[in-house]
Amino acid sequence: MPATINPRLIGALALFHIAVIAVANYAVQFTGAIAGYDFTWGMFVFPLVILATDLTVRLSNRHNARRIVAAAYLPAIAISVWLANWRIGVASGTAYLAGQWLDIAVFQKIRERTEAWWAAPLISTLLANILDTFTFYSVAFHRSPDPFMAAHWMELAAVDLAFKTVVSVVVFLPAYGILLNCLQGRLAGGSGGNTDSPR
C-alpha cells in the first residue's frame, strides 16, 4: 500500500509548485549575461519544484508526487499565460509535466536500487532538467516573434541547463539532504509510521 500524507500537505505542495512555476515563467522573459553567455533569470527559480517533488517521493511515494503534479498542471498554465503569454504558458505546462513525470520515475527506480540518499535526487534532477529545459525553450521560442529569443533560444537553453546543473549540485542537493533529515524526523514523530516506503 502507498504511504499517505496529510491532504493539506499535498495541497500546500501543489500551491508551492504553481507559485514557483509562475515566478519562473515571468522571470524567463528577462535575460542577463555572465562571461559573455546569455541566460534568463527563471533558471534560478525552477529547480525548487524538482526539490519539492523529490522530497515528496522520498517522504511519501510516487503516487502522491504525481497527484501534486496533476493538481498543479492546469493552474500553472493559466497563471503563466496571464503573467507572460499563451506560448510560454503552453511551453511551461508541457515541459513541467514531462520533466516532473520523468523525475518521479527515475527517482523511484534509483532509490529502489541504492540506499545512498544523494543518488536518486542527483540523477533524476539532472535528467529532468535536460528534458524540461529543452522542451520549454523549443516550444516557447522556436520561431518566436521575438527576434532575439528566436535566434538565441538554443544558447539560452544550454546556458540555463548548465547553470541549473551547477545550482542543483551546489545548492539544492545539500538543501535536499538537510530538509530530508528535518522532515523525516517530524513526520516520524507525528505519525509513528514509515514515511519512506519505496512503493
LUMTI-852303 format. One record per atom (N, C-alpha, C, O, CB): x, y negated, z negated. Coordinates in steps of 0.02 Angstrom, whole numbers, padded with zeros to 5 digits, always signed. Glycine has a CB too. Layout:
% LUMTI-852303
XYZ...
This chain:
% LUMTI-852303
+00042+00060+00000+00000+00000+00000+00044-00063+00000+00094-00065-00035-00048+00000-00062+00025-00114+00039+00063-00175+00038+00057-00210-00029+00003-00210-00060+00041-00221+00093+00112-00240-00052+00108-00280-00112+00066-00341-00098+00063-00365-00041+00179-00299-00138+00034-00368-00149-00008-00426-00140+00020-00485-00178+00055-00477-00228-00080-00412-00162+00005-00545-00153+00023-00605-00189-00039-00648-00195-00089-00638-00159+00081-00643-00153-00036-00696-00239-00093-00740-00251-00115-00774-00186-00074-00803-00151-00075-00793-00304-00181-00770-00170-00205-00803-00109-00189-00878-00107-00180-00907-00054-00281-00794-00102-00187-00909-00166-00170-00980-00168-00098-00992-00144-00083-01042-00112-00179-01008-00239-00054-00944-00160+00016-00950-00138+00020-00943-00062+00058-00978-00030+00060-00897-00172-00019-00897-00034-00021-00889+00039-00045-00954+00071-00016-00977+00120-00068-00829+00059-00098-00983+00043-00124-01046+00069-00072-01102+00064-00065-01142+00111-00186-01067+00033-00037-01104+00008+00014-01156-00002+00071-01148+00048+00096-01197+00076+00040-01154-00073+00091-01085+00060+00145-01073+00108+00123-01090+00179+00162-01117+00218+00167-01000+00104+00060-01075+00196+00034-01093+00262+00035-01169+00271+00055-01194+00324-00037-01066+00272+00015-01206+00220+00017-01279+00223+00089-01305+00229+00102-01354+00264-00016-01309+00161+00134-01271+00194+00205-01289+00199+00229-01280+00271+00264-01323+00298+00247-01247+00151+00212-01223+00302+00231-01211+00372+00204-01266+00417+00241-01293+00458+00204-01142+00395+00141-01283+00409+00109-01334+00451+00145-01401+00443+00158-01436+00492+00035-01341+00434+00161-01419+00381+00194-01483+00368+00263-01485+00399+00282-01535+00430+00199-01495+00293+00301-01431+00392+00369-01429+00420+00366-01433+00496+00405-01469+00527+00406-01366+00398+00321-01395+00527+00314-01396+00599+00295-01465+00624+00323-01490+00673+00261-01344+00622+00249-01497+00590+00228-01564+00610+00286-01613+00607+00297-01652+00654+00171-01588+00565+00323-01613+00552+00379-01658+00545+00433-01643+00597+00462-01689+00627+00409-01653+00473+00447-01579+00608+00498-01559+00656+00479-01580+00727+00521-01604+00765+00510-01484+00654+00415-01573+00744+00393-01590+00812+00389-01665+00823+00396-01689+00879+00326-01559+00826+00379-01702+00770+00383-01775+00775+00457-01796+00783+00473-01838+00824+00351-01810+00714+00500-01765+00743+00571-01783+00743+00606-01762+00807+00657-01792+00825+00606-01752+00683+00580-01711+00842+00614-01686+00902+00611-01738+00958+00648-01732+01007+00582-01621+00925+00569-01788+00952+00564-01839+01003+00621-01890+00999+00630-01931+01044+00498-01875+00998+00659-01888+00944+00712-01936+00933+00780-01901+00937+00791-01849+00906+00704-01972+00864+00825-01930+00975+00889-01899+00986+00946-01939+00956+00939-01999+00942+00901-01889+01061+01001-01905+00946+01063-01936+00923+01121-01902+00957+01110-01861+01002+01069-01933+00846+01181-01917+00937+01240-01885+00967+01293-01875+00914+01304-01918+00871+01267-01928+01025+01326-01817+00918+01382-01802+00875+01439-01776+00919+01430-01727+00955+01363-01749+00820+01496-01809+00916+01554-01789+00956+01536-01783+01030+01562-01739+01065+01582-01723+00930+01493-01827+01053+01475-01827+01124+01420-01779+01143+01401-01776+01202+01534-01811+01163+01393-01742+01095+01338-01695+01109+01272-01723+01083+01266-01745+01026+01353-01626+01076+01223-01722+01128+01157-01746+01109+01120-01695+01067+01127-01635+01077+01115-01763+01171+01081-01719+01019+01041-01675+00977+00976-01710+00961+00969-01770+00971+01078-01654+00913+00927-01672+00935+00865-01702+00910+00862-01692+00834+00891-01645+00807+00802-01669+00944+00828-01738+00801+00825-01736+00728+00782-01679+00702+00786-01661+00643+00799-01802+00701+00741-01650+00745+00699-01594+00724+00738-01533+00702+00712-01492+00665+00654-01575+00778+00800-01527+00725+00839-01467+00710+00856-01463+00635+00872-01408+00610+00903-01466+00751+00854-01519+00600+00869-01518+00529+00809-01498+00486+00816-01486+00426+00895-01585+00507+00751-01494+00517+00689-01482+00479+00663-01411+00487+00645-01379+00438+00636-01531+00500+00660-01386+00549+00625-01324+00563+00652-01263+00526+00612-01220+00508+00627-01311+00636+00718-01256+00514+00742-01196+00478+00708-01183+00411+00710-01128+00386+00815-01201+00467+00676-01235+00382+00640-01224+00319+00583-01174+00327+00567-01138+00280+00612-01291+00294+00552-01172+00387+00498-01124+00399+00524-01053+00396+00493-01009+00366+00465-01137+00467+00581-01041+00428+00609-00973+00428+00629-00953+00357+00620-00895+00338+00670-00969+00475+00656-01000+00319+00673-00986+00249+00611-00964+00210+00613-00915+00173+00704-01048+00215+00555-01000+00219+00493-00982+00184+00467-00915+00207+00443-00875+00166+00440-01036+00196+00470-00901+00272+00446-00837+00298+00487-00779+00270+00459-00729+00248+00449-00836+00374+00553-00786+00270+00596-00732+00245+00584-00719+00171+00584-00661+00149+00669-00749+00257+00575-00772+00132+00560-00763+00061+00493-00727+00051+00486-00687+00006+00559-00830+00026+00444-00743+00094+00379-00710+00089+00385-00636+00102+00356-00595+00066+00329-00742+00138+00422-00617+00154+00431-00546+00170+00467-00511+00113+00448-00456+00093+00470-00537+00236+00518-00542+00086+00558-00511+00033+00518-00503-00031+00520-00451-00064+00621-00553+00019+00481-00555-00050+00445-00554-00114+00377-00519-00109+00350-00498-00160+00436-00624-00139+00351-00514-00049+00285-00482-00041+00290-00428+00011+00310-00371-00005+00232-00535-00022+00273-00443+00073+00279-00395+00128+00267-00431+00194+00247-00489+00196+00229-00337+00119+00279-00395+00248+00273-00425+00315+00200-00442+00332+00187-00487+00372+00301-00378+00367+00153-00406+00302+00082-00418+00316+00062-00488+00292+00028-00524+00327+00039-00364+00283+00082-00505+00231+00066-00571+00205+00102-00626+00245+00075-00680+00256+00085-00576+00131+00164-00612+00266+00200-00661+00307+00164-00673+00373+00160-00731+00395+00272-00637+00321+00138-00621+00403+00100-00629+00466+00035-00666+00454+00013-00704+00497+00086-00561+00497+00004-00656+00397-00057-00693+00381-00042-00768+00377-00082-00809+00400-00087-00668+00314+00014-00785+00348+00033-00855+00341+00046-00886+00410+00024-00941+00425+00096-00862+00297+00083-00849+00452+00098-00874+00520+00033-00883+00559+00024-00934+00593+00144-00824+00557-00013-00834+00554-00077-00839+00590-00118-00898+00566-00149-00933+00605-00117-00774+00582-00118-00909+00499-00156-00964+00471-00128-01032+00491-00166-01080+00499-00157-00959+00395-00063-01036+00500-00031-01100+00517-00031-01115+00591-00022-01173+00611+00041-01100+00492-00042-01064+00633-00032-01070+00705-00073-01126+00738-00045-01173+00765-00048-01005+00738-00139-01121+00735-00182-01170+00769-00178-01240+00737-00173-01289+00774-00254-01146+00769-00180-01246+00670-00173-01313+00641-00107-01346+00659-00104-01406+00669-00179-01308+00565-00053-01306+00663+00012-01334+00680+00011-01362+00751+00039-01415+00764+00066-01281+00674-00021-01326+00797-00026-01351+00866-00066-01416+00867-00045-01465+00898-00060-01299+00911-00123-01417+00833-00166-01476+00833-00130-01537+00805-00134-01591+00833-00230-01462+00793-00095-01528+00750-00060-01584+00719-00002-01607+00763+00011-01667+00768-00034-01564+00649+00032-01558+00795+00088-01576+00839+00064-01615+00899+00097-01662+00921+00125-01512+00862+00006-01596+00927-00022-01634+00983-00039-01705+00961-00027-01753+00998-00086-01598+01010-00066-01711+00902-00085-01777+00876-00023-01821+00863-00024-01880+00878-00125-01770+00811+00030-01791+00835+00090-01829+00818+00133-01843+00879+00166-01895+00883+00130-01793+00766+00134-01796+00926+00178-01803+00984+00138-01805+01048+00114-01859+01068+00229-01746+00986+00129-01748+01081+00088-01743+01140+00068-01670+01151+00092-01626+01116+00125-01771+01203+00023-01659+01199-00004-01591+01208+00050-01542+01227+00048-01484+01206-00059-01591+01261+00099-01564+01267+00151-01517+01289+00195-01494+01231+00212-01436+01226+00194-01549+01344+00213-01541+01189+00253-01523+01130+00212-01478+01083+00238-01432+01053+00277-01586+01092+00147-01492+01078+00104-01451+01036+00101-01379+01061+00107-01332+01021+00035-01479+01034+00091-01370+01126+00088-01302+01154+00156-01267+01148+00160-01209+01131+00066-01304+01228+00209-01305+01163+00277-01277+01157+00291-01256+01086+00320-01202+01074+00329-01327+01181+00272-01298+01039+00283-01283+00969+00246-01220+00947+00275-01177+00914+00262-01342+00926+00182-01215+00966+00143-01157+00946+00171-01093+00976+00175-01042+00941+00071-01166+00966+00190-01095+01040+00217-01036+01073+00282-01015+01041+00292-00956+01026+00227-01050+01148+00327-01063+01031+00392-01048+01002+00385-01024+00929+00419-00977+00908+00438-01109+01005+00342-01057+00892+00331-01039+00821+00306-00967+00815+00334-00928+00776+00281-01087+00789+00255-00950+00854+00227-00883+00849+00278-00830+00869+00286-00780+00834+00165-00877+00892+00312-00841+00925+00361-00792+00949+00420-00786+00900+00440-00730+00883+00388-00813+01019+00447-00843+00878+00504-00841+00834+00489-00811+00766+00529-00772+00740+00531-00910+00824+00431-00829+00738+00414-00803+00671+00398-00729+00672+00417-00693+00626+00356-00841+00643+00364-00705+00724+00349-00634+00727+00413-00594+00737+00420-00539+00709+00300-00619+00784+00460-00620+00777+00524-00586+00784+00562-00587+00718+00590-00536+00698+00567-00620+00839+00562-00644+00684+00596-00649+00620+00569-00598+00569+00608-00565+00535+00588-00720+00592+00503-00593+00566+00472-00546+00518+00490-00474+00535+00508-00435+00491+00395-00555+00518+00486-00456+00600+00500-00387+00620+00573-00369+00608+00587-00315+00581+00483-00378+00694+00619-00413+00626+00690-00399+00618+00708-00397+00544+00745-00353+00521+00733-00452+00654+00682-00445+00506+00696-00448+00434+00675-00382+00401+00713-00354+00361+00658-00507+00402+00615-00358+00418+00590-00297+00387+00633-00237+00404+00649-00196+00360+00518-00284+00410+00652-00231+00468+00693-00174+00489+00760-00173+00454+00784-00120+00433+00703-00176+00565+00791-00231+00447+00857-00235+00417+00854-00221+00342+00896-00186+00315+00889-00303+00430+00804-00248+00308+00801-00239+00235+00785-00167+00218+00799-00145+00162+00748-00285+00205+00755-00129+00265+00742-00058+00253+00806-00016+00259+00809+00041+00236+00690-00032+00302+00858-00046+00290+00919-00009+00303+00979-00030+00261+01030+00004+00261+00937-00017+00374+00973-00084+00225+01029-00106+00183+01003-00142+00121+00949-00171+00121+01075-00153+00223+01041-00138+00067+01023-00172+00005+01058-00240+00000+01047-00276-00049+01040-00129-00055+01100-00257+00048+01133-00322+00047+01082-00378+00057+01050-00381+00109+01188-00326+00102+01073-00420+00007+01020-00470+00009+01027-00519+00067+00977-00546+00091+01018-00508-00056+01088-00530+00090+01101-00582+00140+01093-00557+00211+01084-00597+00257+01170-00609+00131+01095-00491+00223+01096-00465+00291+01031-00480+00329+01033-00505+00385+01108-00390+00290+00974-00465+00297+00910-00475+00332+00896-00548+00348+00879-00563+00405+00854-00447+00289+00903-00594+00300+00890-00664+00317+00940-00693+00367+00921-00735+00409+00890-00706+00255+01002-00671+00364+01053-00698+00410+01038-00677+00482+01034-00720+00526+01122-00674+00389+01030-00612+00494+01021-00587+00562+00954-00607+00590+00949-00629+00648+01028-00511+00564+00901-00601+00550+00835-00618+00576+00829-00692+00591+00797-00712+00640+00781-00598+00525+00860-00734+00549+00859-00806+00561+00895-00824+00625+00871-00865+00664+00890-00843+00502+00954-00795+00637+00992-00810+00697+00952-00791+00760+00949-00829+00807+01059-00773+00696+00923-00731+00760+00885-00709+00818+00822-00750+00828+00805-00768+00885+00867-00635+00812+00788-00765+00774+00727-00805+00779+00742-00875+00803+00704-00903+00843+00691-00808+00711+00798-00904+00781+00816-00970+00804+00831-00972+00879+00813-01020+00913+00877-00995+00766+00864-00920+00904+00878-00917+00976+00813-00917+01016+00804-00956+01062+00921-00854+00993+00767-00871+00997+00704-00866+01033+00662-00930+01026+00637-00956+01075+00663-00805+01008+00656-00954+00965+00615-01013+00952+00642-01074+00989+00604-01111+01021+00612-01027+00877+00707-01085+00984+00737-01146+01013+00728-01149+01088+00705-01199+01115+00810-01150+00995+00748-01096+01123+00746-01098+01196+00674-01093+01222+00659-01120+01275+00788-01042+01225+00630-01060+01185+00560-01059+01205+00531-01129+01199+00496-01153+01245+00519-01010+01162+00544-01162+01143+00517-01229+01133+00541-01278+01186+00501-01312+01217+00536-01255+01063+00606-01282+01195+00633-01332+01241+00613-01319+01314+00600-01366+01351+00708-01335+01235+00611-01256+01334+00592-01241+01403+00520-01259+01416+00504-01288+01469+00604-01167+01418+00475-01243+01369+00404-01260+01379+00392-01335+01372+00352-01363+01410+00360-01222+01328+00426-01367+01325+00412-01438+01312+00444-01485+01363+00416-01537+01379+00437-01455+01243+00503-01467+01388+00541-01517+01425+00564-01496+01495+00590-01538+01532+00600-01536+01386+00555-01434+01515+00572-01416+01584+00526-01454+01632+00465-01449+01627+00567-01338+01595+00555-01492+01678+00517-01535+01724+00473-01584+01686+00416-01598+01707+00475-01492+01770+00498-01609+01632+00462-01658+01592+00458-01725+01628+00504-01741+01666+00495-01666+01522+00405-01765+01617+00403-01832+01645+00455-01879+01614+00469-01932+01641+00334-01861+01634+00483-01858+01557+00538-01896+01526+00603-01876+01562+00626-01819+01553+00543-01882+01448+00633-01921+01602+00691-01902+01642+00750-01876+01600+00784-01828+01620+00714-01962+01683+00762-01908+01543+00818-01886+01501+00807-01816+01476+00852-01774+01480+00828-01934+01443+00748-01802+01448+00734-01736+01421+00733-01683+01476+00755-01626+01465+00667-01737+01383+00706-01701+01534+00704-01653+01589+00774-01635+01612+00787-01577+01631+00665-01682+01648+00820-01683+01610+00888-01670+01634+00932-01638+01581+00981-01604+01598+00919-01735+01656+00916-01647+01518+00962-01625+01465+00933-01573+01418+00963-01559+01367+00984-01684+01426+00873-01544+01433+00842-01500+01384+00884-01439+01367+00883-01416+01310+00774-01478+01408+00920-01411+01416+00961-01353+01402+01019-01370+01356+01037-01332+01311+00988-01322+01467+01049-01429+01368+01103-01452+01324+01077-01464+01254+01107-01444+01204+01135-01516+01352+01019-01497+01250+00989-01511+01184+00972-01447+01148+00983-01441+01087+00927-01554+01192+00946-01398+01185+00929-01334+01154+00991-01299+01127+00991-01273+01072+00892-01288+01205+01044-01299+01167+01106-01266+01146+01137-01300+01085+01159-01266+01039+01157-01265+01204+01137-01366+01085+01164-01403+01028+01120-01392+00967+01146-01381+00912+01170-01478+01044+01054-01396+00976+01009-01383+00920+01021-01314+00891+01024-01306+00830+00936-01389+00943+01028-01264+00934+01039-01196+00910+01105-01191+00871+01108-01159+00819+01040-01146+00969+01158-01223+00897+01222-01222+00862+01217-01254+00793+01242-01226+00744+01276-01258+00904+01184-01312+00790+01177-01345+00725+01132-01306+00678+01146-01300+00619+01150-01416+00735+01077-01278+00705+01033-01237+00663+01071-01177+00634+01061-01159+00576+00973-01212+00704+01115-01147+00675+01153-01090+00652+01199-01110+00594+01203-01075+00544+01194-01060+00709+01234-01166+00603+01279-01189+00550+01240-01206+00487+01259-01186+00432+01319-01251+00574+01185-01244+00496+01144-01263+00437+01115-01202+00403+01113-01199+00341+01088-01311+00459+01093-01153+00442+01063-01092+00413+01114-01054+00372+01098-01029+00318+01035-01048+00468+01176-01048+00397+01227-01010+00362+01254-01048+00302+01263-01019+00248+01285-00993+00410+01266-01112+00311+01298-01152+00258+01249-01175+00204+01267-01178+00145+01333-01213+00289+01188-01192+00225+01140-01221+00178+01084-01172+00160+01072-01158+00101+01110-01284+00207+01048-01146+00210+00987-01109+00197+00999-01038+00171+00958-01013+00132+00945-01107+00258+01053-01006+00192+01066-00939+00165+01081-00941+00090+01053-00902+00053+01123-00906+00203+01126-00986+00067+01135-00992-00005+01071-01014-00041+01057-00989-00096+01190-01043-00020+01032-01059-00010+00969-01080-00041+00921-01021-00047+00886-01015-00097+00937-01137-00001+00920-00980+00004+00878-00920+00003+00897-00875-00057+00854-00852-00093+00885-00880+00069+00962-00864-00066+00984-00822-00122+00965-00850-00189+00944-00813-00234+01059-00813-00119+00972-00916-00197+00954-00948-00260+00879-00944-00273+00857-00925-00328+00977-01021-00261+00839-00961-00222+00767-00958-00230+00742-00887-00241+00696-00876-00280+00733-00988-00168+00773-00839-00206+00753-00769-00215+00762-00747-00287+00717-00716-00316+00795-00724-00169+00819-00763-00317+00830-00744-00387+00780-00777-00433+00754-00745-00479+00902-00763-00408+00767-00842-00422+00720-00878-00465+00649-00850-00458+00615-00837-00508+00721-00952-00449+00626-00841-00396+00557-00820-00384+00546-00747-00403+00492-00730-00427+00540-00830-00312+00596-00705-00393+00588-00635-00414+00577-00630-00489+00535-00592-00512+00650-00594-00394+00616-00670-00527+00607-00669-00599+00539-00693-00620+00508-00664-00665+00660-00711-00631+00515-00747-00589+00449-00774-00608+00393-00727-00588+00347-00716-00628+00439-00842-00574+00396-00699-00527+00343-00655-00505+00342-00590-00545+00288-00564-00560+00350-00639-00432+00401-00564-00561+00404-00503-00600+00377-00515-00670+00342-00473-00698+00476-00476-00604+00393-00573-00698+00369-00588-00765+00294-00600-00766+00261-00586-00816+00404-00648-00792+00268-00628-00711+00197-00644-00709+00153-00585-00692+00096-00580-00715+00184-00698-00661+00179-00538-00650+00137-00483-00627+00154-00416-00659+00111-00372-00663+00142-00476-00554+00216-00410-00682+00237-00347-00711+00244-00292-00660+00251-00233-00678+00188-00326-00762+00243-00310-00597+00246-00259-00544+00303-00273-00497+00340-00322-00504+00181-00257-00505+00310-00229-00449+00363-00234-00400+00340-00278-00341+00292-00260-00307+00386-00165-00375+00373-00335-00331+00356-00379-00276+00402-00370-00216+00397-00408-00168+00357-00452-00298+00446-00321-00220+00496-00313-00167+00483-00250-00128+00530-00215-00108+00566-00311-00197+00420-00234-00116+00402-00174-00078+00421-00181-00005+00402-00231+00026+00328-00160-00085+00457-00132+00024+00475-00137+00094+00417-00127+00140+00424-00137+00201+00528-00088+00110+00359-00107+00115+00301-00094+00157+00250-00150+00151+00198-00148+00183+00268-00027+00138
